[in-house]
Amino acid sequence: MPTKIVLRRIEPLSLAKISGLLYALMGLIGGAFISLFSLAGAASSNFGSSWMTFGPAFGVAAIILLPLLYGAMGFIGGLIGAAVYNALVGVTGGIELEVEQNPSGPAGSVV
């Protein structure tokens, strides 16, 4: 039988850590694509040797810097988002969730 629960508080540091990791992963994926495009651009370039050295360096920088920047932004955003949620939960009453016990899973598990 479904049970309703209400999410009344989010631990800001917990959400910040998860958000930071998720955003860092997105930054790594984006950095990989930018790296591939910059390497492909450098390989097909007719602009001389200066572009040939700048393109791969830009790609390596994207793989290193984007995950760091995205991770930091995700961490800060998660921290602020949880704090704002906790401040507004008194007005809105929280988020209502409906959960039910998993009949095929181990006893006590919640889905």
C-alpha angles and dihedrals in degrees: 000000000000117000123204119222130177123223103221102165139022119202101237097212092049093053091043092056093049093045092048092053094046093049091046089054090051089049090052091052091046091046091052091054092047089049092052092048093047092049091048090048092049092048093052096040124119094187097104135256098308093067091045090062097038096052098060091041089053090050093051090047090052092054091050103036103038096060090047094048095041091046092052092047091048092049093050092043092050091048093050093041093054092046091051091047091051090050093050098041090085090061099041101034095235134272116308115221127189114210133175134192115261105244094200097043132077118296113277096023117136124207 
